[in-house]
Amino acid sequence: MRFDREQVPKWLKRWCPDEHVAHVSEITPERLQALGIRALLLDLDNTITPWRSRQVPETVRQWIQQMKEAGIRLCFVSNTRNLGRLRWLSETLGIPYARGPIKPRRAMLQRAIEMLQVKPDETAIVGDQLFTDVWGGNRLGIYTIWVRPLAPREFVGTKISRRVERWLLGKIKPYARPEEHAD
């Protein structure tokens, strides 16, 4: 589902993603390339792995490989306290990372964009939270893709913010664009 952000009320824009998909595997290199996107900033917890897990689902591994083969640059952006886990996933999957204390602050995302040697308008962020991933991306003016969380287990603070996210999604949904179909 894509959103017509131009029509979204100003107070709601900061939390409105450009797109909402169920799973990262719905994001294709062809779609990204059509949008001029050359790099993806990837949230870790409940986007690439279940929360606090080192287990990367096979569908996610295949998707990562597909992105790499298409020349899409990838970088993890995470505020995790478990640096060992972040490093392990980075090494295992061959994806660099930028770590910072708090999303939606811009510094970590800007650092990731610089590491990937792309411009903000060539970058998208993929994450499962409106208040961190989407808001952070919108603050930088990069394309934002909101995915459903991989698993129900998550940090207690995230569980609380999910209730507000559901309310916001109700406010955002009227601005969904009709799906475009290829002929």
C-alpha positions in Angstrom: 0.0 0.0 0.0 1.4 3.4 -1.0 0.3 6.7 0.4 -0.3 10.1 -1.2 1.8 12.0 1.3 1.0 15.3 -0.5 -2.6 15.0 0.7 -1.8 13.9 4.3 -2.4 16.7 6.9 0.7 18.4 8.1 0.4 17.0 11.7 0.3 13.5 10.4 3.1 13.6 7.8 5.9 12.9 10.1 4.6 9.4 10.8 3.2 8.6 7.4 5.3 6.2 5.4 5.6 6.3 1.6 4.7 2.6 1.5 3.4 -0.1 3.8 4.1 -3.8 3.1 3.6 -7.0 5.1 7.2 -8.3 4.7 10.5 -7.1 3.3 10.2 -9.8 0.6 7.5 -7.6 -1.0 10.1 -4.9 -1.8 11.7 -5.7 -5.1 14.9 -4.3 -6.7 12.9 -3.4 -9.8 10.5 -1.2 -7.7 13.4 0.4 -5.9 15.3 1.1 -9.1 12.1 2.6 -10.7 12.1 5.0 -7.8 15.8 5.9 -8.2 16.6 4.1 -4.9 20.2 2.7 -4.7 20.4 2.0 -1.0 18.3 0.7 1.9 18.8 1.4 5.5 17.5 -1.6 7.4 16.1 -1.7 10.9 17.1 -4.9 12.7 14.6 -6.0 15.4 11.4 -7.3 14.0 12.3 -6.2 10.5 15.2 -8.5 9.6 15.2 -10.7 12.7 12.7 -11.3 15.5 13.4 -9.0 18.5 16.7 -9.9 20.3 17.3 -12.9 18.0 20.2 -13.9 15.8 17.9 -16.0 13.7 17.3 -14.6 10.2 14.4 -16.2 8.4 15.3 -17.8 5.1 12.9 -15.6 3.2 14.8 -12.5 4.6 18.2 -14.1 3.7 17.0 -14.7 0.1 15.7 -11.2 -0.1 19.0 -9.7 1.1 20.8 -11.8 -1.5 18.4 -10.6 -4.2 19.1 -6.9 -3.2 22.8 -7.4 -3.3 22.7 -9.1 -6.7 20.7 -6.2 -8.0 23.4 -3.7 -6.7 21.2 -2.3 -4.0 23.5 -1.1 -1.1 22.4 -2.2 2.4 23.2 -0.9 5.9 21.7 -1.8 9.2 20.6 1.1 11.4 20.0 0.1 15.0 19.8 1.5 18.4 20.3 -2.0 20.0 22.4 -2.1 23.2 23.7 -5.6 22.1 26.6 -4.6 20.0 27.9 -8.2 19.9 24.7 -9.3 18.2 24.7 -6.4 15.8 28.4 -7.1 14.8 27.6 -10.8 14.4 24.6 -10.2 12.1 26.7 -7.6 10.2 29.5 -10.1 9.6 27.2 -13.1 8.9 25.1 -11.2 6.4 27.8 -9.0 4.9 26.0 -5.8 5.7 27.7 -2.8 7.4 25.9 -1.0 10.2 25.4 2.4 11.8 24.5 2.4 15.4 23.2 5.3 17.5 21.4 5.9 20.7 18.0 7.0 19.5 15.9 6.8 16.4 14.4 9.1 15.0 17.5 11.3 15.5 19.1 12.1 12.2 22.8 11.5 13.0 22.8 7.7 12.7 20.8 7.7 9.5 23.1 10.4 8.0 26.1 8.4 8.9 24.7 5.3 7.2 23.9 7.3 4.0 27.5 8.6 4.0 28.9 5.1 4.5 26.9 3.8 1.5 28.1 6.9 -0.6 24.6 7.7 -1.8 22.4 10.8 -1.6 19.3 10.9 0.6 17.0 10.9 -2.4 18.6 7.6 -3.5 17.9 6.1 -0.1 15.0 4.3 1.6 14.6 3.1 5.2 12.8 -0.1 5.9 11.5 -0.7 9.4 8.6 -1.9 11.6 8.0 1.2 13.7 6.3 4.5 12.8 7.9 6.4 15.7 11.5 5.4 15.0 12.1 4.2 11.5 9.4 6.1 9.6 9.7 9.3 11.5 13.5 9.2 11.3 13.4 8.6 7.6 10.8 11.4 7.1 12.9 13.8 9.0 15.7 13.3 6.5 13.4 13.3 3.5 14.2 9.7 2.5 11.7 7.2 1.2 10.1 5.3 4.0 8.8 1.7 3.9 6.9 0.5 6.9 6.8 -3.3 7.3 4.7 -5.4 9.7 6.8 -6.8 12.6 8.2 -10.3 12.1 7.1 -11.6 15.4 4.8 -10.6 18.3 7.6 -10.6 20.9 9.0 -7.1 21.5 10.2 -4.5 24.0 7.4 -3.4 26.4 7.8 0.2 25.2 7.2 -0.9 21.7 4.1 -2.7 22.7 2.7 0.5 24.1 3.6 2.5 20.9 1.9 -0.1 18.8 -1.4 1.0 20.2 -0.8 4.5 19.0 0.5 3.2 15.7 -2.8 1.4 15.1 -4.7 4.6 15.7 -2.4 6.5 13.4 -2.8 3.9 10.7 -6.5 4.5 10.8 -5.8 8.2 10.2 -3.3 7.5 7.4 -5.3 4.8 5.5 -7.6 7.2 3.8 -4.6 8.6 1.9 -3.7 5.2 0.4 -3.2 5.3 -3.3 -5.0 2.8 -5.5 -2.7 -0.1 -6.4 -1.0 0.3 -9.7 -1.0 -2.7 -12.0 1.5 -3.4 -14.7 0.0 -4.0 -18.2 
